[in-house]
Amino acid sequence: MRPVAATKTHARRVIRLAPAGTPDILVLHPYGFLEIKTATGEIRASQVLWHRTARGRGVRVAVVRSIGEALQVVGGWAHEDEARRAPRKCRSEGCPLEDPK
């Protein structure tokens, strides 16, 4: 990637470290990406492609328009992860998943 030339809105050069369309925030735990938009902001074509590719590989991506929405999305991801870690239980006696007594 090469630096972007200075413009009226960017007085200095900006170094891009990620491909076009990469979301704004990487959430490390629970893992996922957040694309931040204003109430009327639109997703660019490069973002749609990035999101589609990531989701196709099992990566969580969400577009959020407020702090509250971001917290709700990340909380949902945490809940999903916790549910996956919960021990499975059998509904029958002698289940191999149950601890022997």
C-alpha beads as a LAMMPS data file, in Angstrom:
LAMMPS data file: protein, C-alpha beads

101 atoms
100 bonds

1 atom types
1 bond types

-500.0 500.0 xlo xhi
-500.0 500.0 ylo yhi
-500.0 500.0 zlo zhi

Masses

1 110.0

Atoms # bond

1 1 1 0.000 0.000 0.000
2 1 1 1.197 3.488 -0.720
3 1 1 0.510 6.762 1.095
4 1 1 -2.434 8.865 -0.004
5 1 1 -1.599 12.335 -1.306
6 1 1 -2.495 15.324 0.863
7 1 1 -5.839 16.998 0.149
8 1 1 -7.814 19.892 1.580
9 1 1 -9.285 17.616 4.236
10 1 1 -6.046 15.767 4.984
11 1 1 -3.124 18.133 5.469
12 1 1 -0.680 15.259 6.011
13 1 1 -0.158 12.048 4.169
14 1 1 -2.124 9.076 5.435
15 1 1 -0.605 5.608 5.420
16 1 1 -3.088 2.848 4.756
17 1 1 -2.383 -0.440 6.487
18 1 1 -5.449 -2.399 5.431
19 1 1 -7.225 -3.062 2.138
20 1 1 -10.108 -0.877 0.983
21 1 1 -13.362 -1.749 2.704
22 1 1 -11.788 -2.919 5.972
23 1 1 -14.113 -2.001 8.882
24 1 1 -13.233 0.782 11.304
25 1 1 -12.886 -1.261 14.488
26 1 1 -11.479 -4.710 15.220
27 1 1 -13.025 -6.103 18.402
28 1 1 -10.608 -8.606 19.919
29 1 1 -12.899 -10.234 22.468
30 1 1 -15.380 -11.326 21.350
31 1 1 -13.749 -11.342 17.928
32 1 1 -15.424 -9.381 15.131
33 1 1 -15.342 -6.186 13.084
34 1 1 -17.497 -3.083 13.421
35 1 1 -18.166 -0.658 10.583
36 1 1 -19.186 2.700 12.042
37 1 1 -21.670 4.806 10.083
38 1 1 -23.728 7.900 10.811
39 1 1 -27.512 7.639 10.841
40 1 1 -27.573 8.339 7.104
41 1 1 -24.129 7.024 6.136
42 1 1 -24.000 4.501 3.306
43 1 1 -21.803 1.455 2.852
44 1 1 -19.356 1.766 -0.045
45 1 1 -18.996 -1.011 -2.631
46 1 1 -15.531 -1.908 -1.286
47 1 1 -17.032 -2.315 2.192
48 1 1 -19.851 -4.527 0.925
49 1 1 -17.279 -6.766 -0.780
50 1 1 -15.030 -6.903 2.304
51 1 1 -17.970 -7.728 4.593
52 1 1 -19.299 -10.425 2.232
53 1 1 -15.863 -12.044 1.932
54 1 1 -15.296 -11.979 5.707
55 1 1 -18.731 -13.428 6.496
56 1 1 -18.119 -16.160 3.930
57 1 1 -15.074 -17.123 5.984
58 1 1 -16.998 -17.148 9.250
59 1 1 -15.860 -13.729 10.483
60 1 1 -18.401 -11.553 12.288
61 1 1 -18.981 -8.111 10.786
62 1 1 -21.643 -5.589 11.759
63 1 1 -22.564 -2.090 10.670
64 1 1 -23.486 0.097 13.645
65 1 1 -24.783 3.645 13.827
66 1 1 -24.444 4.463 17.533
67 1 1 -22.455 3.534 20.621
68 1 1 -25.528 1.794 22.026
69 1 1 -25.903 -0.306 18.891
70 1 1 -22.196 -1.212 18.986
71 1 1 -22.488 -2.322 22.621
72 1 1 -25.573 -4.375 21.784
73 1 1 -23.845 -6.121 18.860
74 1 1 -20.680 -6.900 20.835
75 1 1 -22.780 -8.092 23.797
76 1 1 -24.631 -10.446 21.450
77 1 1 -21.342 -11.803 20.142
78 1 1 -20.146 -12.388 23.717
79 1 1 -23.404 -14.188 24.515
80 1 1 -22.997 -16.410 21.428
81 1 1 -19.433 -17.279 22.453
82 1 1 -20.494 -18.060 26.016
83 1 1 -23.297 -20.317 24.771
84 1 1 -20.812 -22.249 22.631
85 1 1 -18.571 -22.819 25.658
86 1 1 -21.408 -24.027 27.880
87 1 1 -21.211 -27.743 28.555
88 1 1 -23.638 -29.798 26.531
89 1 1 -26.108 -31.901 28.434
90 1 1 -27.839 -35.098 27.412
91 1 1 -31.515 -35.727 27.832
92 1 1 -31.110 -39.435 28.432
93 1 1 -29.579 -41.552 31.184
94 1 1 -26.126 -42.986 30.616
95 1 1 -25.121 -40.149 28.339
96 1 1 -21.408 -40.162 27.473
97 1 1 -21.297 -36.392 27.991
98 1 1 -22.266 -36.659 31.650
99 1 1 -19.597 -37.103 34.312
100 1 1 -19.630 -40.619 35.772
101 1 1 -20.718 -40.687 39.421

Bonds

1 1 1 2
2 1 2 3
3 1 3 4
4 1 4 5
5 1 5 6
6 1 6 7
7 1 7 8
8 1 8 9
9 1 9 10
10 1 10 11
11 1 11 12
12 1 12 13
13 1 13 14
14 1 14 15
15 1 15 16
16 1 16 17
17 1 17 18
18 1 18 19
19 1 19 20
20 1 20 21
21 1 21 22
22 1 22 23
23 1 23 24
24 1 24 25
25 1 25 26
26 1 26 27
27 1 27 28
28 1 28 29
29 1 29 30
30 1 30 31
31 1 31 32
32 1 32 33
33 1 33 34
34 1 34 35
35 1 35 36
36 1 36 37
37 1 37 38
38 1 38 39
39 1 39 40
40 1 40 41
41 1 41 42
42 1 42 43
43 1 43 44
44 1 44 45
45 1 45 46
46 1 46 47
47 1 47 48
48 1 48 49
49 1 49 50
50 1 50 51
51 1 51 52
52 1 52 53
53 1 53 54
54 1 54 55
55 1 55 56
56 1 56 57
57 1 57 58
58 1 58 59
59 1 59 60
60 1 60 61
61 1 61 62
62 1 62 63
63 1 63 64
64 1 64 65
65 1 65 66
66 1 66 67
67 1 67 68
68 1 68 69
69 1 69 70
70 1 70 71
71 1 71 72
72 1 72 73
73 1 73 74
74 1 74 75
75 1 75 76
76 1 76 77
77 1 77 78
78 1 78 79
79 1 79 80
80 1 80 81
81 1 81 82
82 1 82 83
83 1 83 84
84 1 84 85
85 1 85 86
86 1 86 87
87 1 87 88
88 1 88 89
89 1 89 90
90 1 90 91
91 1 91 92
92 1 92 93
93 1 93 94
94 1 94 95
95 1 95 96
96 1 96 97
97 1 97 98
98 1 98 99
99 1 99 100
100 1 100 101
